[in-house]
Amino acid sequence: MVEPGSCHVDPEQGLADRVSMAMTRLNKMHAQVTHQMSKQGFDKSAFILLLTIAGLGECRSSALAEAVFSDPSTVSRQVAALVKDGLVERRADPADGRASVLAVTRAGRELLVERRRMRIEAFERVFAGWSEEELKVFADQFERFVQDYECTIPALLTERGLGIRAGGEK
C-alpha cells in the first residue's frame, strides 16, 4: 500500500496503475470515436443492443435489458428506435403468443457484418507492425483480461453500492 505523500509505488500497484491509465486512454479514444460516429447518425447504445440481440437470438426486451445491465424502460426506447430503423423486429413469442420477442432483421445483420468488417480493418492497421506471435500473445492475454474484468468489476461495484441489482435498479 502507498502512504499518502509517498513517492514509493508498490510494483504490483504500479503495474495495475499502468493498466488502469492505459484503459483510461483507450476509453477516451473510444469516446472520441463514438462522438464522431454519433455525428453521422450512429448510436453506440443502439448498436450494443443490436449486437446483443444477435448474440442472444430472439429474446424478450426484459432479457435484453438484463443482458446489458440497463433499465427496461431505457432499453424499450432504444429498441423502438431500432425497430423504426428496420434493424430489429418484434415477433410473437412462440412460448407465449401474448408477449413478443425481439429479432435482428436482415438489414440489422448486414449492418453488423459491415461494422465488424470496419473494426477488423481498423485493428489490422493498429497491429500492422506487430509480429503474428506478438499479436497472438496479446489476444490471448487481452481476452483473459476482459473475462476477468467482466467477472470482477460488477461484483466490486455492487459491493461499493454502485452496482446494478436485480430488476435494473441501482
Helices and strands as residue ranges (DSSP letters): H 11-39, H 44-56, H 61-67, H 72-84, E 88-93, E 96-104, H 106-126, H 132-159, G 166-168
